[in-house]
Amino acid sequence: MIEQLQRAGQSASGAGQRALSRSRPEAVRRNTDFAHESEQDFARLLNFYGIEWRYEPACFPLARDSMGNIAESFTPDFYLPEFDLFIELTTMKQRLVTKKNGKVRRFRELYPDMKLKILYRRDFRKLRLKFEAQE
């Protein structure tokens, strides 16, 4: 994932990066209500590399009750249109990660054509360190 982000940032021309900035004004980025500080950090990293992103753009039903109402759902944190890829950040405690991994398994079973990458705490730390070194 780190290499993909770096390649994407390097492959975007200066004009391409300026166009992305115009299509996603700073005010829109500042007004995004992130659920966790790590999501805001990840958005900053994506902006740094000139990667277009959408925050929590879709919610996927995973289970329904007997009346057909959604009983459980999964909302990936980010969608990267250029890669047709959903990103889920999991920087929480291990005991909570197990539940999220179960949701991810069900997501992959129900939506096999959707691409999803999970970034665990260690992956996110590596990205942050590389980002901070380049800032």
VMD Tcl script that builds the backbone (N, CA, C; Angstrom):
set m [mol new atoms 405]
animate dup $m
set s [atomselect $m all]
$s set {name element resname resid chain x y z} {
  {N N MET 1 A 0.823 -1.191 0.000}
  {CA C MET 1 A 0.000 0.000 0.000}
  {C C MET 1 A 0.865 1.252 0.000}
  {N N ILE 2 A 1.911 1.252 0.789}
  {CA C ILE 2 A 2.796 2.418 0.842}
  {C C ILE 2 A 3.358 2.696 -0.544}
  {N N GLU 3 A 3.806 1.641 -1.225}
  {CA C GLU 3 A 4.392 1.813 -2.551}
  {C C GLU 3 A 3.359 2.333 -3.543}
  {N N GLN 4 A 2.114 1.863 -3.456}
  {CA C GLN 4 A 1.062 2.345 -4.350}
  {C C GLN 4 A 0.831 3.834 -4.143}
  {N N LEU 5 A 0.780 4.270 -2.893}
  {CA C LEU 5 A 0.566 5.681 -2.611}
  {C C LEU 5 A 1.727 6.519 -3.146}
  {N N GLN 6 A 2.941 6.039 -2.956}
  {CA C GLN 6 A 4.091 6.791 -3.439}
  {C C GLN 6 A 4.093 6.865 -4.962}
  {N N ARG 7 A 3.805 5.741 -5.640}
  {CA C ARG 7 A 3.759 5.745 -7.105}
  {C C ARG 7 A 2.670 6.678 -7.609}
  {N N ALA 8 A 1.532 6.654 -6.963}
  {CA C ALA 8 A 0.426 7.518 -7.378}
  {C C ALA 8 A 0.822 8.984 -7.256}
  {N N GLY 9 A 1.472 9.319 -6.172}
  {CA C GLY 9 A 1.912 10.696 -5.973}
  {C C GLY 9 A 2.976 11.100 -6.968}
  {N N GLN 10 A 3.877 10.186 -7.296}
  {CA C GLN 10 A 4.952 10.488 -8.227}
  {C C GLN 10 A 4.443 10.551 -9.661}
  {N N SER 11 A 3.414 9.747 -9.980}
  {CA C SER 11 A 2.933 9.702 -11.356}
  {C C SER 11 A 2.028 10.876 -11.690}
  {N N ALA 12 A 1.460 11.515 -10.673}
  {CA C ALA 12 A 0.589 12.660 -10.935}
  {C C ALA 12 A 1.452 13.851 -11.341}
  {N N SER 13 A 1.108 14.453 -12.480}
  {CA C SER 13 A 1.866 15.618 -12.925}
  {C C SER 13 A 1.516 16.802 -12.050}
  {N N GLY 14 A 2.320 17.840 -12.122}
  {CA C GLY 14 A 2.019 19.054 -11.368}
  {C C GLY 14 A 0.644 19.591 -11.734}
  {N N ALA 15 A 0.324 19.574 -13.045}
  {CA C ALA 15 A -0.989 20.053 -13.485}
  {C C ALA 15 A -2.091 19.163 -12.934}
  {N N GLY 16 A -1.837 17.864 -12.896}
  {CA C GLY 16 A -2.829 16.933 -12.352}
  {C C GLY 16 A -3.073 17.176 -10.880}
  {N N GLN 17 A -2.014 17.440 -10.143}
  {CA C GLN 17 A -2.161 17.705 -8.709}
  {C C GLN 17 A -2.913 19.008 -8.476}
  {N N ARG 18 A -2.641 20.027 -9.314}
  {CA C ARG 18 A -3.374 21.292 -9.164}
  {C C ARG 18 A -4.846 21.090 -9.490}
  {N N ALA 19 A -5.149 20.273 -10.493}
  {CA C ALA 19 A -6.551 20.010 -10.846}
  {C C ALA 19 A -7.259 19.291 -9.711}
  {N N LEU 20 A -6.561 18.342 -9.077}
  {CA C LEU 20 A -7.171 17.648 -7.936}
  {C C LEU 20 A -7.452 18.630 -6.814}
  {N N SER 21 A -6.541 19.545 -6.567}
  {CA C SER 21 A -6.753 20.522 -5.504}
  {C C SER 21 A -7.961 21.397 -5.800}
  {N N ARG 22 A -8.124 21.773 -7.067}
  {CA C ARG 22 A -9.282 22.593 -7.420}
  {C C ARG 22 A -10.572 21.807 -7.307}
  {N N SER 23 A -10.532 20.504 -7.606}
  {CA C SER 23 A -11.760 19.708 -7.563}
  {C C SER 23 A -12.144 19.355 -6.129}
  {N N ARG 24 A -11.242 19.526 -5.199}
  {CA C ARG 24 A -11.511 19.206 -3.788}
  {C C ARG 24 A -10.963 20.346 -2.947}
  {N N PRO 25 A -11.694 21.451 -2.877}
  {CA C PRO 25 A -11.168 22.631 -2.207}
  {C C PRO 25 A -10.819 22.381 -0.752}
  {N N GLU 26 A -9.886 23.182 -0.262}
  {CA C GLU 26 A -9.428 23.062 1.122}
  {C C GLU 26 A -10.590 23.152 2.098}
  {N N ALA 27 A -11.557 24.021 1.813}
  {CA C ALA 27 A -12.698 24.186 2.720}
  {C C ALA 27 A -13.471 22.879 2.878}
  {N N VAL 28 A -13.612 22.127 1.803}
  {CA C VAL 28 A -14.329 20.854 1.880}
  {C C VAL 28 A -13.562 19.883 2.769}
  {N N ARG 29 A -12.257 19.852 2.623}
  {CA C ARG 29 A -11.454 18.945 3.444}
  {C C ARG 29 A -11.543 19.327 4.916}
  {N N ARG 30 A -11.526 20.604 5.216}
  {CA C ARG 30 A -11.591 21.031 6.609}
  {C C ARG 30 A -12.947 20.751 7.227}
  {N N ASN 31 A -13.994 20.730 6.436}
  {CA C ASN 31 A -15.334 20.515 6.959}
  {C C ASN 31 A -15.703 19.052 7.104}
  {N N THR 32 A -14.842 18.159 6.728}
  {CA C THR 32 A -15.121 16.736 6.877}
  {C C THR 32 A -15.076 16.371 8.352}
  {N N ASP 33 A -16.117 15.730 8.823}
  {CA C ASP 33 A -16.178 15.280 10.216}
  {C C ASP 33 A -15.665 13.846 10.297}
  {N N PHE 34 A -14.408 13.706 10.651}
  {CA C PHE 34 A -13.814 12.387 10.774}
  {C C PHE 34 A -14.176 11.788 12.121}
  {N N ALA 35 A -14.375 10.471 12.143}
  {CA C ALA 35 A -14.724 9.780 13.387}
  {C C ALA 35 A -13.512 9.614 14.298}
  {N N HIS 36 A -12.325 9.616 13.726}
  {CA C HIS 36 A -11.115 9.357 14.501}
  {C C HIS 36 A -9.978 10.195 13.932}
  {N N GLU 37 A -9.061 10.587 14.789}
  {CA C GLU 37 A -7.918 11.399 14.370}
  {C C GLU 37 A -7.076 10.689 13.307}
  {N N SER 38 A -6.984 9.372 13.377}
  {CA C SER 38 A -6.195 8.634 12.382}
  {C C SER 38 A -6.785 8.797 10.983}
  {N N GLU 39 A -8.104 8.947 10.886}
  {CA C GLU 39 A -8.723 9.148 9.575}
  {C C GLU 39 A -8.343 10.517 9.014}
  {N N GLN 40 A -8.294 11.510 9.859}
  {CA C GLN 40 A -7.876 12.836 9.426}
  {C C GLN 40 A -6.413 12.805 8.970}
  {N N ASP 41 A -5.575 12.093 9.699}
  {CA C ASP 41 A -4.170 11.952 9.319}
  {C C ASP 41 A -4.044 11.249 7.966}
  {N N PHE 42 A -4.860 10.217 7.754}
  {CA C PHE 42 A -4.809 9.484 6.490}
  {C C PHE 42 A -5.262 10.372 5.336}
  {N N ALA 43 A -6.285 11.181 5.560}
  {CA C ALA 43 A -6.746 12.113 4.524}
  {C C ALA 43 A -5.640 13.106 4.171}
  {N N ARG 44 A -4.928 13.592 5.177}
  {CA C ARG 44 A -3.802 14.498 4.936}
  {C C ARG 44 A -2.736 13.816 4.078}
  {N N LEU 45 A -2.472 12.555 4.372}
  {CA C LEU 45 A -1.487 11.800 3.608}
  {C C LEU 45 A -1.940 11.653 2.151}
  {N N LEU 46 A -3.210 11.335 1.946}
  {CA C LEU 46 A -3.737 11.209 0.582}
  {C C LEU 46 A -3.639 12.544 -0.157}
  {N N ASN 47 A -3.952 13.624 0.533}
  {CA C ASN 47 A -3.827 14.956 -0.075}
  {C C ASN 47 A -2.385 15.243 -0.478}
  {N N PHE 48 A -1.451 14.883 0.398}
  {CA C PHE 48 A -0.031 15.105 0.135}
  {C C PHE 48 A 0.389 14.428 -1.170}
  {N N TYR 49 A -0.104 13.205 -1.395}
  {CA C TYR 49 A 0.244 12.459 -2.603}
  {C C TYR 49 A -0.665 12.778 -3.787}
  {N N GLY 50 A -1.612 13.677 -3.609}
  {CA C GLY 50 A -2.489 14.065 -4.716}
  {C C GLY 50 A -3.475 12.981 -5.099}
  {N N ILE 51 A -3.893 12.176 -4.142}
  {CA C ILE 51 A -4.817 11.074 -4.419}
  {C C ILE 51 A -6.232 11.506 -4.045}
  {N N GLU 52 A -7.132 11.421 -5.003}
  {CA C GLU 52 A -8.529 11.760 -4.760}
  {C C GLU 52 A -9.142 10.746 -3.806}
  {N N TRP 53 A -9.951 11.221 -2.869}
  {CA C TRP 53 A -10.577 10.330 -1.897}
  {C C TRP 53 A -11.970 10.826 -1.553}
  {N N ARG 54 A -12.751 9.875 -1.058}
  {CA C ARG 54 A -14.079 10.182 -0.518}
  {C C ARG 54 A -14.167 9.508 0.846}
  {N N TYR 55 A -14.711 10.236 1.799}
  {CA C TYR 55 A -14.810 9.728 3.159}
  {C C TYR 55 A -16.177 9.074 3.387}
  {N N GLU 56 A -16.152 7.821 3.806}
  {CA C GLU 56 A -17.351 7.039 4.118}
  {C C GLU 56 A -18.459 7.241 3.088}
  {N N PRO 57 A -18.170 6.954 1.814}
  {CA C PRO 57 A -19.155 7.247 0.776}
  {C C PRO 57 A -20.271 6.213 0.624}
  {N N ALA 58 A -20.092 5.037 1.204}
  {CA C ALA 58 A -21.087 3.980 1.009}
  {C C ALA 58 A -21.203 3.111 2.252}
  {N N CYS 59 A -22.413 2.633 2.482}
  {CA C CYS 59 A -22.691 1.724 3.595}
  {C C CYS 59 A -23.239 0.431 3.002}
  {N N PHE 60 A -22.634 -0.684 3.363}
  {CA C PHE 60 A -23.000 -1.974 2.791}
  {C C PHE 60 A -23.731 -2.826 3.829}
  {N N PRO 61 A -24.975 -3.225 3.546}
  {CA C PRO 61 A -25.685 -4.122 4.466}
  {C C PRO 61 A -24.976 -5.471 4.555}
  {N N LEU 62 A -24.838 -5.981 5.770}
  {CA C LEU 62 A -24.213 -7.287 5.982}
  {C C LEU 62 A -25.205 -8.322 6.482}
  {N N ALA 63 A -26.213 -7.878 7.211}
  {CA C ALA 63 A -27.227 -8.805 7.745}
  {C C ALA 63 A -28.553 -8.055 7.864}
  {N N ARG 64 A -29.639 -8.823 7.733}
  {CA C ARG 64 A -30.982 -8.254 7.866}
  {C C ARG 64 A -31.769 -9.053 8.897}
  {N N ASP 65 A -32.703 -8.371 9.540}
  {CA C ASP 65 A -33.553 -9.067 10.501}
  {C C ASP 65 A -34.712 -9.745 9.767}
  {N N SER 66 A -35.604 -10.373 10.503}
  {CA C SER 66 A -36.707 -11.123 9.903}
  {C C SER 66 A -37.670 -10.231 9.112}
  {N N MET 67 A -37.662 -8.932 9.381}
  {CA C MET 67 A -38.527 -7.984 8.667}
  {C C MET 67 A -37.832 -7.385 7.441}
  {N N GLY 68 A -36.581 -7.765 7.219}
  {CA C GLY 68 A -35.826 -7.245 6.082}
  {C C GLY 68 A -35.087 -5.956 6.361}
  {N N ASN 69 A -35.142 -5.485 7.603}
  {CA C ASN 69 A -34.401 -4.277 7.977}
  {C C ASN 69 A -32.923 -4.606 8.147}
  {N N ILE 70 A -32.095 -3.639 7.883}
  {CA C ILE 70 A -30.650 -3.837 8.039}
  {C C ILE 70 A -30.333 -3.981 9.524}
  {N N ALA 71 A -29.738 -5.123 9.865}
  {CA C ALA 71 A -29.366 -5.402 11.254}
  {C C ALA 71 A -27.885 -5.131 11.498}
  {N N GLU 72 A -27.097 -5.228 10.453}
  {CA C GLU 72 A -25.658 -4.989 10.566}
  {C C GLU 72 A -25.163 -4.463 9.229}
  {N N SER 73 A -24.241 -3.493 9.300}
  {CA C SER 73 A -23.706 -2.920 8.076}
  {C C SER 73 A -22.221 -2.621 8.244}
  {N N PHE 74 A -21.589 -2.271 7.128}
  {CA C PHE 74 A -20.164 -1.962 7.118}
  {C C PHE 74 A -19.963 -0.727 6.251}
  {N N THR 75 A -19.302 0.281 6.800}
  {CA C THR 75 A -19.018 1.523 6.086}
  {C C THR 75 A -17.504 1.716 6.051}
  {N N PRO 76 A -16.863 1.369 4.938}
  {CA C PRO 76 A -15.414 1.589 4.851}
  {C C PRO 76 A -15.086 3.077 5.012}
  {N N ASP 77 A -13.927 3.354 5.575}
  {CA C ASP 77 A -13.547 4.722 5.885}
  {C C ASP 77 A -13.327 5.592 4.652}
  {N N PHE 78 A -12.657 5.054 3.648}
  {CA C PHE 78 A -12.311 5.839 2.467}
  {C C PHE 78 A -12.587 5.046 1.192}
  {N N TYR 79 A -12.822 5.802 0.131}
  {CA C TYR 79 A -12.877 5.221 -1.211}
  {C C TYR 79 A -11.927 6.031 -2.070}
  {N N LEU 80 A -11.056 5.333 -2.806}
  {CA C LEU 80 A -10.102 5.968 -3.711}
  {C C LEU 80 A -10.552 5.682 -5.136}
  {N N PRO 81 A -11.245 6.622 -5.786}
  {CA C PRO 81 A -11.804 6.360 -7.119}
  {C C PRO 81 A -10.763 5.949 -8.157}
  {N N GLU 82 A -9.585 6.543 -8.103}
  {CA C GLU 82 A -8.530 6.238 -9.079}
  {C C GLU 82 A -8.142 4.755 -9.050}
  {N N PHE 83 A -8.225 4.149 -7.886}
  {CA C PHE 83 A -7.855 2.747 -7.716}
  {C C PHE 83 A -9.076 1.837 -7.607}
  {N N ASP 84 A -10.284 2.423 -7.592}
  {CA C ASP 84 A -11.527 1.680 -7.349}
  {C C ASP 84 A -11.349 0.807 -6.108}
  {N N LEU 85 A -10.942 1.441 -5.022}
  {CA C LEU 85 A -10.522 0.736 -3.823}
  {C C LEU 85 A -11.097 1.388 -2.567}
  {N N PHE 86 A -11.653 0.558 -1.687}
  {CA C PHE 86 A -12.084 1.010 -0.374}
  {C C PHE 86 A -10.953 0.758 0.614}
  {N N ILE 87 A -10.802 1.674 1.564}
  {CA C ILE 87 A -9.786 1.553 2.606}
  {C C ILE 87 A -10.476 1.582 3.958}
  {N N GLU 88 A -10.118 0.640 4.813}
  {CA C GLU 88 A -10.608 0.617 6.192}
  {C C GLU 88 A -9.412 0.740 7.112}
  {N N LEU 89 A -9.424 1.771 7.950}
  {CA C LEU 89 A -8.356 1.951 8.938}
  {C C LEU 89 A -8.761 1.231 10.215}
  {N N THR 90 A -7.850 0.451 10.732}
  {CA C THR 90 A -8.103 -0.267 11.982}
  {C C THR 90 A -6.937 0.002 12.911}
  {N N THR 91 A -7.041 1.102 13.632}
  {CA C THR 91 A -5.956 1.489 14.530}
  {C C THR 91 A -6.360 1.311 15.983}
  {N N MET 92 A -7.410 0.544 16.201}
  {CA C MET 92 A -7.955 0.388 17.550}
  {C C MET 92 A -7.346 -0.795 18.290}
  {N N LYS 93 A -7.850 -1.031 19.484}
  {CA C LYS 93 A -7.370 -2.128 20.321}
  {C C LYS 93 A -7.651 -3.476 19.655}
  {N N GLN 94 A -6.791 -4.445 19.919}
  {CA C GLN 94 A -6.872 -5.753 19.279}
  {C C GLN 94 A -8.225 -6.426 19.501}
  {N N ARG 95 A -8.791 -6.304 20.686}
  {CA C ARG 95 A -10.062 -6.978 20.953}
  {C C ARG 95 A -11.185 -6.431 20.072}
  {N N LEU 96 A -11.078 -5.180 19.650}
  {CA C LEU 96 A -12.070 -4.606 18.750}
  {C C LEU 96 A -11.783 -4.950 17.293}
  {N N VAL 97 A -10.526 -5.201 16.974}
  {CA C VAL 97 A -10.137 -5.556 15.614}
  {C C VAL 97 A -10.780 -6.882 15.201}
  {N N THR 98 A -10.905 -7.814 16.134}
  {CA C THR 98 A -11.495 -9.114 15.825}
  {C C THR 98 A -12.915 -8.958 15.295}
  {N N LYS 99 A -13.710 -8.104 15.920}
  {CA C LYS 99 A -15.079 -7.867 15.455}
  {C C LYS 99 A -15.073 -7.241 14.060}
  {N N LYS 100 A -14.187 -6.276 13.860}
  {CA C LYS 100 A -14.113 -5.626 12.551}
  {C C LYS 100 A -13.669 -6.623 11.478}
  {N N ASN 101 A -12.736 -7.508 11.811}
  {CA C ASN 101 A -12.304 -8.524 10.845}
  {C C ASN 101 A -13.473 -9.413 10.431}
  {N N GLY 102 A -14.380 -9.703 11.374}
  {CA C GLY 102 A -15.576 -10.485 11.047}
  {C C GLY 102 A -16.451 -9.749 10.046}
  {N N LYS 103 A -16.616 -8.461 10.237}
  {CA C LYS 103 A -17.396 -7.658 9.296}
  {C C LYS 103 A -16.734 -7.641 7.917}
  {N N VAL 104 A -15.421 -7.530 7.908}
  {CA C VAL 104 A -14.690 -7.517 6.642}
  {C C VAL 104 A -14.865 -8.843 5.908}
  {N N ARG 105 A -14.810 -9.952 6.645}
  {CA C ARG 105 A -15.030 -11.266 6.014}
  {C C ARG 105 A -16.416 -11.338 5.379}
  {N N ARG 106 A -17.431 -10.886 6.106}
  {CA C ARG 106 A -18.788 -10.902 5.554}
  {C C ARG 106 A -18.904 -9.970 4.352}
  {N N PHE 107 A -18.272 -8.811 4.435}
  {CA C PHE 107 A -18.264 -7.879 3.304}
  {C C PHE 107 A -17.693 -8.563 2.058}
  {N N ARG 108 A -16.569 -9.224 2.228}
  {CA C ARG 108 A -15.916 -9.881 1.079}
  {C C ARG 108 A -16.751 -11.036 0.528}
  {N N GLU 109 A -17.473 -11.721 1.401}
  {CA C GLU 109 A -18.368 -12.796 0.944}
  {C C GLU 109 A -19.549 -12.232 0.151}
  {N N LEU 110 A -20.146 -11.162 0.656}
  {CA C LEU 110 A -21.346 -10.595 0.038}
  {C C LEU 110 A -21.044 -9.702 -1.166}
  {N N TYR 111 A -19.873 -9.110 -1.194}
  {CA C TYR 111 A -19.503 -8.157 -2.253}
  {C C TYR 111 A -18.141 -8.527 -2.830}
  {N N PRO 112 A -18.041 -9.699 -3.467}
  {CA C PRO 112 A -16.722 -10.179 -3.917}
  {C C PRO 112 A -16.072 -9.308 -4.992}
  {N N ASP 113 A -16.844 -8.488 -5.681}
  {CA C ASP 113 A -16.267 -7.643 -6.727}
  {C C ASP 113 A -15.714 -6.329 -6.206}
  {N N MET 114 A -15.959 -6.031 -4.944}
  {CA C MET 114 A -15.469 -4.788 -4.346}
  {C C MET 114 A -14.063 -4.999 -3.799}
  {N N LYS 115 A -13.176 -4.051 -4.092}
  {CA C LYS 115 A -11.813 -4.139 -3.573}
  {C C LYS 115 A -11.735 -3.380 -2.256}
  {N N LEU 116 A -11.145 -4.044 -1.270}
  {CA C LEU 116 A -11.014 -3.454 0.062}
  {C C LEU 116 A -9.634 -3.768 0.608}
  {N N LYS 117 A -8.988 -2.739 1.135}
  {CA C LYS 117 A -7.687 -2.903 1.791}
  {C C LYS 117 A -7.843 -2.449 3.227}
  {N N ILE 118 A -7.376 -3.265 4.157}
  {CA C ILE 118 A -7.402 -2.897 5.567}
  {C C ILE 118 A -6.015 -2.428 5.965}
  {N N LEU 119 A -5.959 -1.287 6.631}
  {CA C LEU 119 A -4.699 -0.798 7.182}
  {C C LEU 119 A -4.768 -0.970 8.687}
  {N N TYR 120 A -3.956 -1.871 9.196}
  {CA C TYR 120 A -3.880 -2.104 10.636}
  {C C TYR 120 A -2.963 -1.058 11.268}
  {N N ARG 121 A -2.924 -1.030 12.556}
  {CA C ARG 121 A -2.141 -0.035 13.291}
  {C C ARG 121 A -0.688 0.006 12.817}
  {N N ARG 122 A -0.066 -1.159 12.661}
  {CA C ARG 122 A 1.347 -1.196 12.249}
  {C C ARG 122 A 1.524 -0.641 10.831}
  {N N ASP 123 A 0.565 -0.941 9.923}
  {CA C ASP 123 A 0.634 -0.414 8.556}
  {C C ASP 123 A 0.505 1.106 8.570}
  {N N PHE 124 A -0.426 1.592 9.375}
  {CA C PHE 124 A -0.661 3.024 9.449}
  {C C PHE 124 A 0.553 3.752 10.035}
  {N N ARG 125 A 1.188 3.148 11.035}
  {CA C ARG 125 A 2.404 3.755 11.606}
  {C C ARG 125 A 3.500 3.893 10.550}
  {N N LYS 126 A 3.667 2.854 9.725}
  {CA C LYS 126 A 4.674 2.910 8.666}
  {C C LYS 126 A 4.367 4.040 7.686}
  {N N LEU 127 A 3.091 4.161 7.298}
  {CA C LEU 127 A 2.705 5.228 6.386}
  {C C LEU 127 A 2.976 6.599 6.997}
  {N N ARG 128 A 2.616 6.761 8.253}
  {CA C ARG 128 A 2.824 8.044 8.929}
  {C C ARG 128 A 4.307 8.402 8.996}
  {N N LEU 129 A 5.147 7.419 9.306}
  {CA C LEU 129 A 6.579 7.690 9.380}
  {C C LEU 129 A 7.134 8.116 8.037}
  {N N LYS 130 A 6.723 7.458 6.960}
  {CA C LYS 130 A 7.189 7.833 5.630}
  {C C LYS 130 A 6.676 9.222 5.260}
  {N N PHE 131 A 5.430 9.484 5.577}
  {CA C PHE 131 A 4.829 10.771 5.281}
  {C C PHE 131 A 5.547 11.894 6.029}
  {N N GLU 132 A 5.792 11.699 7.316}
  {CA C GLU 132 A 6.443 12.721 8.126}
  {C C GLU 132 A 7.871 12.979 7.635}
  {N N ALA 133 A 8.524 11.935 7.124}
  {CA C ALA 133 A 9.880 12.095 6.615}
  {C C ALA 133 A 9.900 12.917 5.322}
  {N N GLN 134 A 8.800 12.877 4.564}
  {CA C GLN 134 A 8.754 13.582 3.286}
  {C C GLN 134 A 8.127 14.964 3.388}
  {N N GLU 135 A 7.475 15.243 4.486}
  {CA C GLU 135 A 6.766 16.513 4.646}
  {C C GLU 135 A 7.703 17.680 4.690}
}
mol reanalyze $m
mol bondsrecalc $m
mol representation Tube
mol addrep $m
